[in-house]
Amino acid sequence: MHYLLFYEVVEDYVERRAAFRSEHLAHARLAQKRGELLLAGALADPVDGAILLFRAESPAVVAAGQFASSASDTYSIIAKRYTGNGILSSNNLSPVTGTC
């Protein structure tokens, strides 16, 4: 199954994420190497969010990767760093049904 994680970000997200970005990207690259993360990136023009597309058997796999926690709607370690520092305003994990 596929899952799409939406991050909603604050207005000055690009500048404020710099201190946490290398750790976030390291986690993303590990998830990619495991075959879980298929696509990730900030939305552009305007930069008002980000998306991460996962292939996983359950949302728990995404939560275990510390990107989001759909079970309790709480933020993961990575998302907590972004929200705790006022960078990420919310996240939403949604299953995706696809035909191709």
C-alpha positions in Angstrom: 0.0 0.0 0.0 1.1 3.6 -0.5 0.9 6.4 2.0 1.2 10.1 1.4 2.5 12.2 4.3 1.7 15.9 4.1 3.6 18.5 6.1 2.1 21.9 6.6 4.9 24.5 7.3 5.2 28.0 8.5 5.9 31.0 6.3 9.7 31.1 6.8 10.1 27.3 6.7 13.0 27.3 4.2 15.2 29.5 6.5 14.2 27.9 9.8 14.6 24.2 8.7 18.3 24.5 8.1 19.4 23.5 11.6 17.4 20.3 11.4 17.5 19.4 7.7 20.6 17.2 7.6 19.1 14.9 10.3 15.8 14.9 8.5 17.4 14.0 5.1 19.5 11.3 6.7 16.3 9.6 7.9 14.7 10.1 4.5 17.7 8.5 2.8 17.6 5.5 5.1 13.9 5.0 4.4 14.7 5.3 0.7 17.4 2.6 0.9 14.9 0.3 2.7 12.5 0.8 -0.3 9.9 2.6 1.9 10.3 6.2 0.8 9.6 6.7 -2.9 9.4 10.5 -3.3 9.9 13.4 -1.0 10.2 17.2 -1.3 9.0 20.6 -0.4 6.1 22.1 -2.3 7.2 25.0 -4.4 5.9 28.4 -5.4 4.9 29.0 -2.6 6.9 26.7 -0.3 3.9 26.1 2.0 4.3 22.3 2.7 6.1 19.1 1.9 5.1 15.6 0.8 6.6 12.2 1.4 5.3 9.2 -0.5 5.8 5.8 1.1 5.3 2.2 0.1 4.6 0.2 3.2 2.4 -2.6 4.5 0.9 -0.3 7.2 1.1 3.2 8.5 3.1 1.8 11.4 6.1 1.4 9.1 6.0 5.2 8.3 5.7 5.9 12.1 8.6 3.6 12.8 10.7 5.6 10.4 10.1 8.6 12.6 8.3 10.7 10.0 4.8 10.5 11.4 2.5 8.6 13.7 -0.9 8.0 12.3 -2.1 5.8 15.2 -2.3 8.5 17.8 -1.9 11.5 15.5 1.1 12.6 17.5 4.3 13.7 15.9 7.4 11.6 15.6 10.9 12.5 16.7 11.7 14.3 13.5 8.3 16.0 13.2 8.6 17.0 16.9 11.8 18.8 16.2 10.1 20.7 13.4 7.0 21.5 15.4 8.8 22.1 18.6 10.8 24.8 16.9 7.9 26.3 15.1 8.7 25.0 11.6 6.0 22.4 11.0 2.4 23.4 11.8 0.9 19.9 11.2 1.2 16.6 9.5 -1.3 14.3 8.0 -0.7 10.7 6.8 -3.2 9.3 4.3 -3.4 6.0 2.5 -3.4 6.3 -1.3 -5.3 4.1 -3.6 -3.8 3.9 -7.1 -4.3 2.0 -10.2 -1.0 2.5 -11.9 
